[in-house]
Structure formats: C-alpha cells, structure tokens
Amino acid sequence: MSRALLTGRRIAGVGVALGVAAAAALAAPMAASAAPSAGFAPAETAAIGPGVQIATPLAGGAELCTANFLFTDGAGQDGHADEPNGSEGERQSAHTESAAHTSGTPDGAVYLGTAAHCNAGESATSSVDGCREPVMPEGIEVSILGRDGQTYTGRVAYNSWATMQARGETDPQLCNLNDLALIRLDDADVAKANPSVPGFGGPTGLDTDGTTQGEKVFSYQPNQLVATPNKQGVSFGQPEGPRTHVVATVPPGVPGDSGSGYLDADGKAFGVLSSLMAPTTTNGVADIAQALDYAADNSAIGRVSLIEGDAPFAPTGLPLTDMPSGPQLPALPLPDLVPSPLGS
C-alpha cells in the first residue's frame, strides 16, 4: 500500500524528512505559569511535554502523532510505586493516582504518552483493530520534535496493540478501544520536559469515573493550521463502554492529532484521541485510566502513573475554538457508532 493511501487510514499524519523538521515549529510554547518543580524545566520554556509531535520512522518518511501527558513508574502521591506482582486491588488503587512531583522529578522512568496506533507497521491497513493490525515492536526508537526546534530520541516502552497481540486478545472492546503507547524519555532529557498542558495548565489528576453526556472537555492540539490550538468541546459520555469517550469539537481531531490528550472540566486527564466515530464527526477518545489498568495487569511495564502539571488549570481567558452546536452535533440518541480511522 502506498504511503499516500496510508495517510488516511487512521488519525495520524505522514511526513517526509523536511516536513518533520518544519512541524516542530508548530508546537506553541507554554504561556506564563507557576514555578516549575525542581528537576523539570519551566513550563513556558520546556522543549518536551504535552502537544509535541512524535515521529515514528517509516520507509521514505515518518508517521506523525501528538503527545498527550507525562507518566512515570516512580513514586506516586503515596511515596512509593507498587510492584507489578502486588494484589489486584493494590494495583488498581495505586496506578490510578497521579504522581506528585513536589520534591522534584520522579525517582523512576518518565514516559511521554501517545496513541498505540501511531506505531502501526508499514503494511497496516484501514482498520483500528489493534489485535490484528501490524505494529512496530516495543523498543523501537522514535523522534520527539521539541518546541526548541531540536529533535530528541525516545524509545517505545509500552504499546497496547503489541501487548494485545502477544496475548492473543479477541475482545472487540479491547481490540478497537485500547489505544495507548508510552515512550520512555532519555534520562538526560527529563530536565528539558514539563508535564503541564500548554495554555490550559494541569492536568490536575487522573479521571477515573468517566465523562457524562454534556460534560465540557478540553484538548490542546497544536499540530494543525487552525486559529487556536486550544479546543473546547462536549462529551457524549461513554455509550460504547468504559474504554472510550465520544467527544465533539470544532474542528474534530484530524490526521496528526492522534494521541492528543483530553481534560475534563476539572482539569483531570481522561482520554487519548484515537478514532473517528462513524457515521458522525465525533471522535473516539480512549480512556486513560482503563488503558493504564490494562498495562499494569498484562505487560512488563507494570504500574504507571500520570504526572500532574505544575501550572494551575485555567481555561478561562484563552482563545478557544467554538463550542459545537446545532448541525455540528449528532442528534440524540446517537446512532450506532463504529470506531474508524479518519477518512475511511
């Protein structure tokens, strides 16, 4: 399959070498923020963090996606990280707590999150089925296009598609809706990172109870040429089950936005841009808490926690996209929805 055809098969973008270099300039810097935690760069000058582009190498170019949040397998709010072989109840309560960093950077590895489908293989087709689509192996190197114009290298430490395939999963709820990858930052690059979401601030924690119909949501999506990267929208809740949220923004997520993070009205991180929910123009947003549960229970990476931002969540006063309304919103009740790649 040609790369031109591959561009439209999922919410990701394909760039050639010159395009990748130029794309780094599209990520806007943070606005003024609170003082950074010791060990992280100040939010307004950090090269790495939410919204930067991630490039997975492919023949003749690269697959371009967007980073959501920072995560760690180090100390959380309770001061320790549970071992992967702890009890189910211990893991569940611990890895859904955000990792505080008031005493500096975490004492473990730091990861940059994106969507698992961003590491799909060369021969992947028009499908969001993570149990069947070819996927790059965990351990591959990817490029992180820093806001400072520099390119950094990270390594894929976890990919939900690769893990599901290794386990032989067949449950459609998992195969189509479990979409998270974690890219380990080089230790030397952690000091150039900051976990705060540009413009919005936060995340203030990890949402573990889902979103409801009508709830306002926010996303920072700088990697498209629109008036503002600060999107606001509305959730239609989780009619497809706990692993995904149905979200409407104007414009919806487009190729290159894959992996972008979503915040609820309290600034809590809840989702990862994953798919188009056909036949509407709403997006499927994979639930982060559910995805972290799966990683902790089924992969070698074990328990991983969200790192909270050190800039307060303050969406008011920002130049925001229009709220979807009228014909931009599907009629209720929603029709039968099918998670699909953009453009299929």
Residue frames relative to the residue before (quaternion, step in Angstrom):
aa qw qx qy qz dx dy dz
M 1.0000 0.0000 0.0000 0.0000 0.00 0.00 0.00
S 0.4693 -0.6890 0.4713 0.2880 3.58 -0.91 0.87
R 0.5991 -0.5606 0.4211 0.3867 3.55 -1.21 0.46
A 0.5968 0.5660 -0.3800 0.4232 3.61 1.04 -0.64
L 0.6672 0.4740 -0.2998 0.4902 3.58 0.97 -0.78
L 0.6412 0.5533 -0.3291 0.4176 3.54 1.00 -0.78
T 0.5517 0.6370 -0.3922 0.3687 3.57 1.12 -0.62
G 0.7728 0.3983 -0.2052 0.4494 3.59 0.86 -0.90
R 0.5298 0.6839 -0.4010 0.3013 3.59 1.19 -0.11
R 0.7973 0.0505 -0.0365 0.6004 3.60 1.17 -0.32
I 0.5960 -0.5597 0.4067 0.4077 3.60 -1.21 0.19
A 0.4646 0.5895 -0.5259 0.4001 3.52 0.15 1.36
G 0.3031 -0.7449 0.5594 0.2008 3.55 -1.23 0.29
V 0.2755 -0.7431 0.5837 0.1767 3.56 -1.17 0.56
G 0.0189 -0.8102 0.5857 -0.0145 3.56 -0.84 0.98
V 0.3894 -0.6702 0.5693 0.2741 3.54 -1.15 0.59
A 0.7702 -0.4093 0.2150 0.4393 3.55 -1.26 0.29
L 0.6955 0.4619 -0.2962 0.4639 3.63 0.82 -0.93
G 0.6389 0.5305 -0.3273 0.4509 3.57 1.04 -0.75
V 0.6253 0.5329 -0.3387 0.4585 3.58 1.02 -0.73
A 0.6586 0.5093 -0.3173 0.4541 3.57 0.91 -0.87
A 0.6871 0.4818 -0.2894 0.4604 3.57 0.93 -0.86
A 0.6142 0.5937 -0.3528 0.3818 3.58 1.06 -0.72
A 0.5563 0.6217 -0.4011 0.3783 3.59 1.11 -0.54
A 0.6506 0.5425 -0.3196 0.4245 3.57 1.08 -0.67
L 0.5886 0.6089 -0.3654 0.3863 3.63 1.21 -0.34
A 0.6112 0.5573 -0.3624 0.4295 3.60 1.16 -0.46
A 0.3153 -0.7849 0.5047 0.1726 3.56 -0.46 1.21
P 0.4918 -0.6535 0.4744 0.3255 3.62 -1.04 0.63
M 0.6313 -0.5352 0.4132 0.3798 3.53 -1.32 0.36
A 0.4499 -0.6232 0.5552 0.3178 3.54 -1.20 0.50
A 0.7263 -0.4052 0.2959 0.4698 3.58 -1.26 0.12
S 0.0476 -0.8225 0.5656 -0.0366 3.55 -0.93 0.89
A 0.6782 -0.4370 0.3860 0.4473 3.49 -1.38 -0.07
A 0.6617 -0.4947 0.3719 0.4233 3.56 -1.25 0.35
P 0.4822 -0.6893 0.4500 0.2998 3.61 -0.94 0.83
S 0.5387 -0.5655 0.5011 0.3727 3.53 -1.26 0.39
A 0.6057 -0.5667 0.4105 0.3789 3.55 -1.10 0.69
G 0.7612 0.3566 -0.2705 0.4693 3.56 -0.90 0.93
F 0.7015 0.3627 -0.2532 0.5588 3.61 1.13 -0.56
A 0.5365 -0.5925 0.4849 0.3548 3.56 -1.22 0.44
P 0.6022 -0.5203 0.4275 0.4289 3.60 -1.18 0.32
A 0.5900 -0.6183 0.3837 0.3498 3.58 -0.97 0.85
E 0.7025 0.4917 -0.2917 0.4239 3.59 0.92 -0.82
T 0.7676 0.3186 -0.1964 0.5203 3.63 1.18 -0.30
A 0.4172 0.7277 -0.4669 0.2801 3.62 1.23 -0.05
A 0.4149 -0.7186 0.5099 0.2270 3.56 -0.98 0.89
I 0.7881 0.2573 -0.0946 0.5511 3.59 1.09 -0.75
G 0.4158 0.6923 -0.5244 0.2698 3.57 -0.96 0.82
P 0.7885 -0.2827 0.2113 0.5037 3.59 -1.24 -0.25
G 0.7969 0.3275 -0.2449 0.4446 3.56 -1.01 0.89
V 0.5464 0.5950 -0.4340 0.3989 3.62 1.14 -0.20
Q 0.4864 -0.6616 0.4823 0.3053 3.54 -1.21 0.49
I 0.1944 -0.7463 0.6296 0.0942 3.51 -1.23 0.74
A 0.1376 -0.8052 0.5755 0.0385 3.57 -0.80 1.02
T 0.1665 -0.7663 0.6162 0.0731 3.56 -0.72 1.15
P 0.4126 -0.7496 0.4492 0.2573 3.61 -0.53 1.10
L 0.0035 -0.7564 0.6535 -0.0295 3.51 -1.11 0.91
A 0.6613 -0.4935 0.3657 0.4306 3.57 -1.20 0.33
G 0.8511 0.1242 -0.1100 0.4982 3.56 -0.71 1.08
G 0.8259 0.0199 -0.0103 0.5634 3.62 1.16 0.13
A 0.3946 -0.6874 0.5442 0.2749 3.53 -1.12 -0.71
E 0.4090 -0.6595 0.5734 0.2626 3.54 -1.26 0.58
L 0.1774 -0.8190 0.5423 0.0614 3.59 -0.59 1.18
C 0.0543 0.7772 -0.6231 0.0682 3.54 -0.90 1.01
T 0.4552 -0.6789 0.5176 0.2529 3.55 -1.33 0.04
A 0.4258 -0.6962 0.5222 0.2474 3.56 -1.09 0.78
N 0.3394 -0.7499 0.5298 0.2041 3.58 -1.10 0.63
F 0.8086 -0.1565 0.1698 0.5412 3.61 0.25 -1.26
L 0.4666 -0.6231 0.5293 0.3374 3.55 -1.35 0.00
F 0.1121 -0.7818 0.6132 0.0185 3.55 -1.12 0.82
T 0.1018 -0.7922 0.5971 0.0739 3.56 -1.27 0.30
D 0.3056 -0.7063 0.5944 0.2333 3.54 -1.27 0.41
G 0.4866 0.6609 -0.4244 0.3825 3.57 1.28 0.38
A 0.8193 -0.2640 0.1794 0.4763 3.54 -1.29 -0.43
G 0.2548 -0.7504 0.5941 0.1377 3.54 -1.10 0.84
Q 0.7900 -0.3084 0.2134 0.4850 3.57 -1.21 -0.36
D 0.6871 0.4581 -0.2976 0.4791 3.58 1.13 -0.50
G 0.5942 -0.6347 0.3390 0.3595 3.58 1.29 0.22
H 0.7842 0.1968 -0.1509 0.5688 3.61 1.20 0.05
A 0.3657 -0.6986 0.5674 0.2374 3.51 -1.27 0.40
D 0.4191 -0.7022 0.5114 0.2643 3.56 -0.83 0.94
E 0.4840 -0.6487 0.4999 0.3083 3.57 -1.07 0.66
P 0.6108 -0.5794 0.3857 0.3774 3.61 -1.09 0.61
N 0.7094 0.4509 -0.2792 0.4643 3.61 1.09 -0.54
G 0.3764 0.7143 -0.5053 0.3046 3.58 1.18 0.44
S 0.6848 -0.4699 0.3374 0.4432 3.56 -1.28 0.08
E 0.6572 -0.5253 0.3711 0.3929 3.54 -1.21 0.55
G 0.6711 0.5061 -0.3033 0.4489 3.57 0.90 -0.88
E 0.6359 0.5277 -0.3300 0.4564 3.58 1.02 -0.78
R 0.6717 0.4961 -0.3021 0.4598 3.57 0.87 -0.94
Q 0.6497 0.5410 -0.3273 0.4219 3.56 0.90 -0.94
S 0.7273 0.4295 -0.2666 0.4642 3.60 0.78 -0.97
A 0.6889 0.5151 -0.2958 0.4154 3.57 0.98 -0.78
H 0.7706 0.3906 -0.2547 0.4345 3.59 0.64 -0.97
T 0.6228 0.4864 -0.3724 0.4866 3.57 1.22 0.10
E 0.5291 0.5405 -0.4442 0.4802 3.57 1.23 0.44
S 0.4579 -0.6688 0.5023 0.3012 3.56 -1.06 0.71
A 0.4410 -0.6834 0.5168 0.2671 3.54 -1.13 0.70
A 0.2989 -0.7496 0.5653 0.1710 3.57 -0.65 1.12
H 0.1082 -0.8058 0.5776 0.0729 3.57 -1.14 0.51
T 0.1981 0.8188 -0.5153 0.1572 3.54 1.05 0.76
S 0.7212 0.3984 -0.2557 0.5058 3.62 1.12 -0.42
G 0.7572 -0.3220 0.1887 0.5360 3.60 1.21 0.35
T 0.7280 -0.3752 0.2994 0.4894 3.55 -1.26 -0.23
P 0.6273 -0.5563 0.3739 0.3965 3.61 -1.13 0.55
D 0.5162 -0.6643 0.4498 0.3000 3.55 -1.20 0.51
G 0.6725 0.4368 -0.3056 0.5134 3.59 1.27 0.19
A 0.7479 -0.3448 0.2908 0.4871 3.55 -1.27 -0.40
V 0.2512 -0.7346 0.6094 0.1612 3.57 -1.24 0.55
Y 0.1347 -0.8074 0.5741 0.0161 3.54 -0.86 1.06
L 0.2849 -0.7022 0.6273 0.1792 3.52 -1.28 0.61
G 0.2981 -0.7926 0.5098 0.1521 3.57 -0.69 1.07
T 0.0860 0.7479 -0.6578 0.0232 3.54 -1.28 0.55
A 0.6424 -0.5012 0.3841 0.4342 3.61 -1.23 -0.30
A 0.5612 -0.6161 0.4361 0.3396 3.59 -1.05 0.75
H 0.6563 0.5380 -0.3330 0.4111 3.60 0.95 -0.79
C 0.5184 0.6361 -0.4124 0.3957 3.59 1.27 -0.18
N 0.7078 0.3981 -0.2500 0.5273 3.60 1.24 -0.37
A 0.2582 0.7844 -0.5255 0.2046 3.60 1.16 0.50
G 0.5663 -0.6412 0.4189 0.3045 3.56 -1.17 0.66
E 0.7313 -0.4435 0.3120 0.4137 3.52 -1.36 0.30
S 0.7740 0.3743 -0.1870 0.4753 3.58 0.92 -0.89
A 0.3134 0.7604 -0.5144 0.2430 3.60 1.20 0.34
T 0.2762 -0.7757 0.5531 0.1266 3.55 -1.07 0.81
S 0.7196 -0.4467 0.3146 0.4286 3.55 -1.30 -0.15
S 0.4674 0.6433 -0.4569 0.3987 3.55 0.29 1.30
V 0.2763 -0.7319 0.5911 0.1966 3.58 -1.24 0.49
D 0.4091 0.7253 -0.4589 0.3097 3.59 1.26 0.32
G 0.2322 -0.8243 0.5071 0.0975 3.55 -0.13 1.31
C 0.6155 0.5380 -0.3549 0.4537 3.58 1.23 -0.15
R 0.7663 0.3554 -0.1796 0.5042 3.59 1.25 -0.30
E 0.6368 0.5606 -0.3399 0.4058 3.58 1.01 -0.77
P 0.5336 -0.6096 0.4681 0.3530 3.61 -1.02 0.72
V 0.0325 -0.7988 0.6004 -0.0186 3.57 -1.00 0.83
M 0.5410 -0.6088 0.4721 0.3372 3.55 -1.11 0.69
P 0.5272 -0.6444 0.4362 0.3415 3.62 -1.02 0.65
E 0.5604 -0.5474 0.4865 0.3869 3.54 -1.20 0.48
G 0.6878 0.4526 -0.3488 0.4476 3.55 -1.06 0.78
I 0.5313 0.6239 -0.4314 0.3774 3.61 1.19 -0.25
E 0.4450 -0.6677 0.5294 0.2755 3.54 -1.25 0.51
V 0.0725 -0.7672 0.6360 0.0413 3.55 -1.11 0.77
S 0.4435 -0.6782 0.5189 0.2721 3.55 -1.27 0.40
I 0.1865 -0.7438 0.6339 0.1008 3.54 -1.10 0.81
L 0.2442 -0.7998 0.5363 0.1142 3.57 -0.52 1.21
G 0.2568 -0.8339 0.4739 0.1185 3.54 -0.03 1.35
R 0.5900 -0.5863 0.4299 0.3512 3.55 -1.22 0.50
D 0.6319 0.5278 -0.3279 0.4632 3.57 1.26 -0.30
G 0.5885 -0.5939 0.3602 0.4137 3.60 1.27 0.11
Q 0.5873 0.5620 -0.3699 0.4498 3.57 1.30 -0.03
T 0.3215 -0.7189 0.5790 0.2113 3.56 -1.24 0.48
Y 0.1520 -0.7887 0.5942 0.0418 3.54 -0.82 1.11
T 0.3505 -0.7309 0.5488 0.2041 3.56 -1.23 0.47
G 0.0254 -0.7699 0.6376 0.0055 3.53 -1.03 0.91
R 0.3102 -0.7413 0.5637 0.1909 3.56 -1.26 0.26
V 0.4559 -0.6836 0.4951 0.2823 3.58 -0.89 0.94
A 0.1669 -0.8157 0.5510 0.0563 3.56 -0.44 1.25
Y 0.7921 0.0342 -0.0009 0.6095 3.59 1.18 -0.55
N 0.0391 0.7606 -0.6472 0.0314 3.54 -1.08 0.81
S 0.4305 -0.7359 0.4585 0.2509 3.58 -0.56 1.16
W 0.6154 0.5378 -0.3601 0.4499 3.62 1.04 -0.65
A 0.6655 0.4975 -0.3078 0.4635 3.58 0.88 -0.91
T 0.6618 0.5049 -0.3063 0.4619 3.58 0.98 -0.84
M 0.6582 0.5044 -0.3206 0.4578 3.60 0.91 -0.84
Q 0.6600 0.4988 -0.3161 0.4643 3.58 0.98 -0.77
A 0.6391 0.5214 -0.3285 0.4602 3.58 1.01 -0.75
R 0.7107 0.4419 -0.2456 0.4892 3.57 1.11 -0.67
G 0.4305 -0.7220 0.4490 0.3031 3.59 1.25 -0.20
E 0.2104 0.8067 -0.5257 0.1692 3.59 1.06 0.69
T 0.0880 -0.7989 0.5933 0.0458 3.57 -1.15 0.68
D 0.4764 0.6822 -0.4369 0.3418 3.60 1.26 -0.17
P 0.4390 -0.7206 0.4619 0.2732 3.65 -0.56 1.08
Q 0.5911 0.5722 -0.3746 0.4278 3.61 1.07 -0.60
L 0.6767 0.4363 -0.2772 0.5243 3.56 1.10 -0.69
C 0.6973 0.5264 -0.2996 0.3832 3.56 0.66 -1.14
N 0.7827 0.3563 -0.1719 0.4806 3.59 0.91 -0.90
L 0.7913 0.3672 -0.1467 0.4663 3.58 1.13 -0.54
N 0.6310 0.5091 -0.3358 0.4795 3.63 1.24 -0.20
D 0.1758 0.8327 -0.4758 0.2220 3.57 0.12 1.33
L 0.3927 0.7031 -0.4960 0.3248 3.60 0.20 1.30
A 0.0279 -0.7585 0.6508 0.0203 3.53 -1.08 0.85
L 0.1869 -0.7659 0.6082 0.0924 3.55 -1.16 0.71
I 0.1566 -0.7967 0.5825 0.0389 3.54 -0.73 1.14
R 0.3180 -0.7656 0.5266 0.1882 3.56 -0.60 1.12
L 0.3480 -0.7201 0.5656 0.2009 3.54 -0.95 0.96
D 0.5278 -0.5686 0.5141 0.3658 3.55 -1.18 0.55
D 0.5895 -0.6007 0.3999 0.3630 3.58 -0.97 0.84
A 0.6639 0.5254 -0.3095 0.4329 3.57 0.99 -0.83
D 0.6899 0.4885 -0.2775 0.4565 3.59 1.19 -0.49
V 0.4680 0.6882 -0.4468 0.3283 3.60 1.23 -0.22
A 0.6566 0.5241 -0.3089 0.4459 3.59 1.02 -0.78
K 0.6585 0.4736 -0.3077 0.4974 3.61 1.27 -0.18
A 0.6195 0.5550 -0.3183 0.4549 3.57 1.33 0.01
N 0.0319 -0.7554 0.6512 0.0650 3.53 -1.37 0.27
P 0.4256 -0.7525 0.4443 0.2349 3.64 -0.86 0.89
S 0.5211 0.6644 -0.4204 0.3321 3.62 1.19 -0.23
V 0.4400 -0.6742 0.5282 0.2699 3.56 -1.11 0.75
P 0.4712 -0.6878 0.4604 0.3050 3.64 -0.62 1.03
G 0.8035 0.2591 -0.2151 0.4909 3.53 -1.06 0.81
F 0.7916 0.3399 -0.1746 0.4769 3.57 0.54 -1.17
G 0.3111 -0.6965 0.5721 0.3012 3.59 0.87 -0.93
G 0.6321 0.4877 -0.4096 0.4414 3.54 -1.30 0.04
P 0.5024 0.0540 -0.8016 -0.3195 1.60 -2.42 -0.56
T 0.4431 -0.7047 0.5001 0.2386 3.54 -1.17 0.70
G 0.7720 -0.1629 0.1218 0.6021 3.57 1.28 -0.11
L 0.5368 -0.6012 0.4817 0.3440 3.54 -1.32 -0.21
D 0.3663 -0.7202 0.5492 0.2132 3.57 -0.79 1.03
T 0.0741 -0.8252 0.5598 0.0120 3.60 -0.74 1.02
D 0.7027 0.4476 -0.2858 0.4735 3.62 1.21 -0.02
G 0.5995 -0.6253 0.3468 0.3597 3.58 1.21 0.44
T 0.4385 -0.6512 0.5377 0.3077 3.54 -1.35 -0.06
T 0.3201 -0.7466 0.5572 0.1721 3.55 -1.22 0.53
Q 0.6650 -0.5073 0.3656 0.4084 3.55 -1.25 0.43
G 0.7957 0.2724 -0.2275 0.4909 3.55 -0.81 1.04
E 0.5094 0.6566 -0.4240 0.3599 3.59 1.22 -0.21
K 0.4190 -0.7065 0.5147 0.2458 3.56 -0.96 0.91
V 0.0719 -0.7991 0.5969 -0.0015 3.57 -1.00 0.88
F 0.2120 -0.7763 0.5870 0.0888 3.54 -1.27 0.50
S 0.0221 0.7891 -0.6137 0.0118 3.56 -1.19 0.60
Y 0.2785 -0.7294 0.6007 0.1717 3.56 -1.08 0.81
Q 0.0849 0.8013 -0.5764 0.1359 3.57 -0.44 1.29
P 0.0318 -0.8711 0.4901 -0.0073 3.60 0.28 1.27
N 0.6520 0.5965 -0.2985 0.3605 3.58 1.20 -0.39
Q 0.6365 0.4027 -0.3820 0.5356 3.53 0.94 1.00
L 0.4971 -0.6789 0.4577 0.2873 3.57 -1.12 0.65
V 0.2827 0.7260 -0.5719 0.2569 3.56 0.10 1.35
A 0.7220 -0.4731 0.2849 0.4169 3.55 -1.26 0.31
T 0.8010 0.0007 0.0235 0.5982 3.58 1.02 -0.74
P 0.4179 -0.7036 0.5075 0.2696 3.61 -1.05 0.66
N 0.6081 0.5840 -0.3377 0.4185 3.59 1.30 -0.25
K 0.0784 -0.8363 0.5427 0.0044 3.55 -0.08 1.30
Q 0.0786 -0.7312 0.6723 0.0848 3.50 -1.22 0.68
G 0.0624 0.8054 -0.5854 0.0690 3.53 -1.12 0.62
V 0.4494 -0.6676 0.5256 0.2759 3.50 -1.31 -0.32
S 0.3452 -0.7181 0.5655 0.2131 3.54 -1.11 0.73
F 0.2901 -0.7155 0.6056 0.1927 3.54 -1.20 0.65
G 0.6117 -0.5582 0.3427 0.4437 3.55 1.25 0.37
Q 0.5697 -0.5882 0.4638 0.3381 3.54 -1.23 -0.60
P 0.0186 0.8538 -0.5195 0.0269 3.60 0.68 1.09
E 0.6740 0.4847 -0.2983 0.4709 3.60 1.20 -0.42
G 0.6957 -0.4253 0.2791 0.5071 3.59 1.26 0.00
P 0.7128 -0.5152 0.2835 0.3822 3.59 -1.25 0.30
R 0.6252 0.5864 -0.3448 0.3825 3.62 1.15 -0.32
T 0.8077 0.1709 -0.1067 0.5541 3.61 1.19 -0.19
H 0.2752 -0.7198 0.6177 0.1566 3.51 -1.30 0.60
V 0.2824 -0.7244 0.5999 0.1885 3.59 -1.11 0.68
V 0.0147 -0.8355 0.5412 -0.0939 3.55 -0.45 1.29
A 0.1540 -0.7733 0.6089 0.0869 3.56 -1.06 0.80
T 0.0746 0.7517 -0.6530 0.0545 3.56 -1.00 0.95
V 0.2781 -0.7292 0.5955 0.1907 3.56 -1.31 0.29
P 0.4712 -0.3733 -0.7603 0.2461 1.57 -0.83 2.36
P 0.5859 -0.5430 0.4351 0.4154 3.59 -1.25 0.18
G 0.6825 -0.4474 0.3671 0.4463 3.56 -1.31 0.08
V 0.1342 -0.7982 0.5864 0.0317 3.56 -0.94 0.93
P 0.7258 -0.4049 0.2894 0.4749 3.60 -1.23 0.13
G 0.7270 0.3550 -0.3124 0.4978 3.55 -0.86 1.03
D 0.6554 0.5089 -0.3079 0.4656 3.60 1.21 -0.50
S 0.4075 0.7316 -0.4704 0.2783 3.61 1.21 -0.30
G 0.7708 0.3375 -0.2622 0.4725 3.54 -0.98 0.88
S 0.4747 0.6860 -0.4410 0.3311 3.61 1.22 -0.34
G 0.4045 -0.7284 0.5071 0.2204 3.55 -1.11 0.73
Y 0.2277 -0.7573 0.5989 0.1264 3.55 -1.27 0.55
L 0.2031 -0.7600 0.6118 0.0828 3.53 -1.13 0.89
D 0.3896 -0.6923 0.5451 0.2679 3.56 -1.12 0.63
A 0.7570 -0.4079 0.2600 0.4393 3.57 -1.30 -0.02
D 0.6803 0.4490 -0.2844 0.5047 3.60 1.24 -0.30
G 0.5703 -0.6174 0.3730 0.3931 3.57 1.26 0.08
K 0.4863 0.6560 -0.4468 0.3655 3.59 1.22 0.25
A 0.4622 -0.6712 0.5099 0.2757 3.56 -1.05 0.83
F 0.0003 0.8304 -0.5571 0.0063 3.59 -0.82 0.93
G 0.8682 0.1064 -0.0057 0.4846 3.61 0.97 -0.55
V 0.3116 -0.7046 0.6176 0.1579 3.47 -1.50 0.33
L 0.4480 -0.6885 0.4926 0.2876 3.62 -0.73 0.99
S 0.0553 -0.8537 0.5151 -0.0523 3.55 -0.57 1.22
S 0.8433 -0.0489 0.1245 0.5206 3.61 0.73 -1.01
L 0.4463 -0.5827 0.5831 0.3482 3.48 -1.46 -0.11
M 0.2739 -0.7578 0.5676 0.1688 3.59 -0.94 0.86
A 0.1704 -0.8156 0.5500 0.0577 3.55 0.10 1.36
P 0.6010 -0.1336 -0.7836 -0.0837 1.62 -2.18 1.24
T 0.5059 0.6470 -0.4339 0.3703 3.65 1.17 0.30
T 0.4868 -0.6180 0.5064 0.3531 3.56 -1.32 -0.15
T 0.3887 0.6888 -0.5090 0.3396 3.56 1.17 0.50
N 0.3761 -0.7163 0.5434 0.2241 3.55 -1.30 0.38
G 0.3669 -0.6694 0.5961 0.2488 3.51 -1.27 0.55
V 0.0954 -0.8025 0.5890 -0.0091 3.56 -0.71 1.15
A 0.3496 -0.7737 0.4916 0.1934 3.57 -0.36 1.26
D 0.4563 -0.7027 0.4830 0.2543 3.56 -0.92 0.96
I 0.4104 -0.7448 0.4723 0.2319 3.59 -0.63 1.12
A 0.6484 0.5252 -0.3389 0.4345 3.60 0.87 -0.86
Q 0.6540 0.4978 -0.3081 0.4792 3.58 0.97 -0.85
A 0.6598 0.5151 -0.3078 0.4523 3.58 0.97 -0.86
L 0.6537 0.4916 -0.3135 0.4824 3.60 1.03 -0.74
D 0.5827 0.5619 -0.3647 0.4603 3.59 1.11 -0.65
Y 0.6789 0.4937 -0.2963 0.4556 3.56 0.86 -1.00
A 0.6509 0.5185 -0.3211 0.4521 3.59 0.93 -0.85
A 0.6698 0.5073 -0.3031 0.4496 3.58 0.91 -0.88
D 0.7260 0.4562 -0.2398 0.4554 3.56 0.98 -0.85
N 0.8336 0.2872 -0.0796 0.4651 3.58 1.03 -0.72
S 0.7464 0.3646 -0.2233 0.5099 3.60 1.19 -0.01
A 0.6366 -0.5512 0.3930 0.3694 3.53 -1.31 0.33
I 0.5716 0.6177 -0.3969 0.3663 3.61 1.12 -0.40
G 0.3018 -0.7942 0.4844 0.2087 3.59 1.18 -0.49
R 0.8010 -0.2885 0.2215 0.4755 3.51 -1.22 -0.62
V 0.0042 -0.7740 0.6316 -0.0455 3.56 -0.86 1.06
S 0.1758 -0.8100 0.5566 0.0571 3.57 -0.91 0.95
L 0.5322 -0.5965 0.5029 0.3287 3.51 -1.24 0.56
I 0.2737 -0.7195 0.6088 0.1917 3.57 -1.15 0.66
E 0.3885 -0.7355 0.5085 0.2225 3.57 -0.71 1.07
G 0.5202 -0.6273 0.4831 0.3203 3.56 -1.20 0.57
D 0.3695 -0.7199 0.5316 0.2502 3.57 -1.17 0.46
A 0.5880 0.4904 -0.3867 0.5141 3.58 1.31 0.23
P 0.4862 -0.6806 0.4509 0.3115 3.63 -0.80 0.90
F 0.5055 -0.6337 0.4936 0.3151 3.55 -1.14 0.68
A 0.1726 0.7940 -0.5524 0.1859 3.59 -0.50 1.21
P 0.0375 -0.8513 0.5233 0.0056 3.62 0.32 1.21
T 0.5662 0.5997 -0.4030 0.3966 3.60 1.15 -0.39
G 0.7644 0.3515 -0.2714 0.4674 3.53 -1.07 0.77
L 0.5733 0.5832 -0.3845 0.4283 3.60 1.25 -0.13
P 0.4634 -0.5945 0.5458 0.3660 3.58 -1.23 0.31
L 0.0485 -0.8342 0.5481 -0.0369 3.57 -0.30 1.28
T 0.5532 -0.5636 0.4832 0.3778 3.55 -1.24 0.39
D 0.6214 -0.5273 0.4157 0.4038 3.57 -1.26 0.32
M 0.4667 -0.6262 0.5374 0.3182 3.53 -1.21 0.56
P 0.4790 -0.6625 0.4796 0.3189 3.62 -0.90 0.82
S 0.0966 0.7840 -0.6058 0.0948 3.56 -1.01 0.83
G 0.8154 0.2907 -0.1920 0.4623 3.53 -1.35 0.17
P 0.8486 -0.1156 0.0824 0.5096 3.59 -0.89 -0.91
Q 0.5537 0.6040 -0.4003 0.4102 3.59 1.24 -0.18
L 0.6988 0.4082 -0.2530 0.5301 3.57 1.28 -0.32
P 0.4573 -0.6662 0.5013 0.3094 3.61 -0.96 0.76
A 0.5497 -0.6142 0.4533 0.3392 3.53 -1.14 0.62
L 0.3582 -0.7089 0.5659 0.2212 3.52 -1.20 0.61
P 0.5056 -0.2076 -0.8368 0.0339 1.52 -2.00 1.44
L 0.6205 -0.5601 0.3982 0.3778 3.55 -1.20 0.55
P 0.4923 -0.6228 0.5027 0.3421 3.59 -1.13 0.56
D 0.6597 -0.4319 0.3863 0.4785 3.57 -1.26 -0.02
L 0.2035 -0.8114 0.5433 0.0711 3.56 -0.72 1.12
V 0.1381 -0.7757 0.6131 0.0575 3.54 -1.09 0.79
P 0.3671 -0.7125 0.5434 0.2497 3.64 -0.62 1.04
S 0.0616 0.8142 -0.5650 0.1191 3.55 -0.59 1.18
P 0.5278 -0.5895 0.4874 0.3693 3.56 -1.23 0.39
L 0.5850 -0.5820 0.4209 0.3767 3.56 -1.09 0.61
G 0.8093 0.2761 -0.2112 0.4735 3.57 -0.93 0.90
S 0.5316 0.6297 -0.4238 0.3758 3.60 1.23 0.02
